């Protein structure tokens, strides 16, 4: 990514702090897995002796994960106090603490959030937006609105699709996985009929199907003009996903559950997908994303993001095969500034670091501890 190795400014860790909040979602989202009406977030602050504070916000999916992730970061805070803010070195120190049980799941997500905070602090100290710090070569990143079109009555989806487009987007994403395949097909056709013929429409099954069902349903959808079909089967069934990818004309998108760049490399080697979309907090933070971007570049595979648009826009700008930014507004209630979308695209904020800062009054309002 970018123009070459990054030189980290001289910063020293002073303290690591976390806060837990729970915010209402503007549009509750129904998927094949669950219905979400609130978004739990862990806010991470890495304070340095030089007065720079790096920040990260981790979406925790379930309230249960919040205290677990806080405990993880509490455990590593003493180990990194006094250490230079070098994301790779800090990551190695932290992972050593969890050698016996591994650094996946909520442990991995917590450590990814710390990694993001390290990169934010470093870019701030360098006086550059994170995108520039990484040597970004792109300014405009296309974005799609992923805030709605859940598993609701297909008859109401056309109006919602137009509302989502009206927020500055051309592209939107629909969730699929209804018990009756005919209802999914109807939902896709209702939304497609409401959009311009060339408007990108993504579809996400959220791991709802068997391989046989995914191939059957996918063949039905091959003529519907979908940009991609996302996660049709269980995320760890890469051989099954490879069978689906080979059988369908519509591209298959995987990646939000890649727990490391090595997992992504395995998916690429197995030809399990046409596109990849790592999740910032599961792939290993900024450090993991950069490794994933190299894998995608070598494979000639288009790379999109999953959640965290405020940070992911910087990473896509520095990724050679950048494709689409997934936009969700879940963090906006507690952020000082929101990402600006216009004409179907966005740009990395010009502020130093990621540009992520808290609205402290909102954080206090939504605090859950």
Secondary structure by P-SEA (a helix, b strand, c coil): ccccbbbbccccccbbbbbbbbbbbcbbbbcccccccbbbbbbbbbbccccbbbbbbbbcccccaaaaaaaaaaaaccccccccccaaaaaaaaaaacccccccaaaaaaaaaaaaaaaaaaaaaacccccccccccccbbbbbbccccccccccaaaaaaaaaaaccccbbbbbbbcccaaaaaaaaaaaaaacccccbbbbbccccccaaaaaaaaaaacccccccccccccccaaaaaaaaaaacccbbbbccccccaaaaaaaaaaccccbbbbbccccccaaaaaaaaaaaaaacbbbbbccccccaaaaaaacccccbbbbbccccccccccccccccccccccccccccccaaaaaaaaccc
